[in-house]
Amino acid sequence: MKKTISTLYYLAFTGVIALFLSGCVSMSSMQTGRTVGEGKTELNVGGSGVKYAFILDEEADTASVSAPMIEFDFRYGVTDKLDIGGKVSLLGTSGLYGKYQFLGDQESVLAGSVGAGFGYIQLGADSGVDETNLSIFDLTVPVYFSVHPAKWVGIYATPRYTLRFANGVSHWVGGTGGIRLGNRFGGFAEYSLFTSNIATTNLSQVTFGLSFGIGGK
């Protein structure tokens, strides 16, 4: 009986972990290859659907995730070439990043940028039998490319590599493709696909959202 209760607590906890991992594992881009420009800010609000399965522990137990998520991405232009920003989700995950534009500018047809960022979350639960804690730490390197056939249209692709430390080390490789319509205010839609050494199925994520330009000249 005690073993059965312990198993139920374990299953409940892994379900919670799966939901938090779905937020932390978000691979959305929500931006083109352009930086926002010196002194300007941009707020992106996106709603996502994430789906994948992954290896849970060394005994090869697996867990699956299929969950909705709301994300907020904020960027500020330190210079015309350099942005700093952060991303948070309603599940409590967060991260900081930088983005440097090496190709084009805010008006060019072609744009390219490289970024780097990190994220962290600490999870804990007391099942009544034992206490479980999990620290998750991400290091990620995205490369942003986009083409702008009109001032209000951006078609973008973001290859990304993420190194994750969460009860072991995992590597996530893939990319995001999307379209953004609008200038200082607009909307976007994108699709992300990633694979990992701990994933038993590919991670897929569909994101729709709105973008708001704030301040600047």
Summary of the structure (lengths in Angstrom):
residues: 217
radius of gyration: 18.7
end to end distance: 67.7
largest distance: 67.7
contacts: 734
relative contact order: 0.22
helix: 11%
strand: 65%
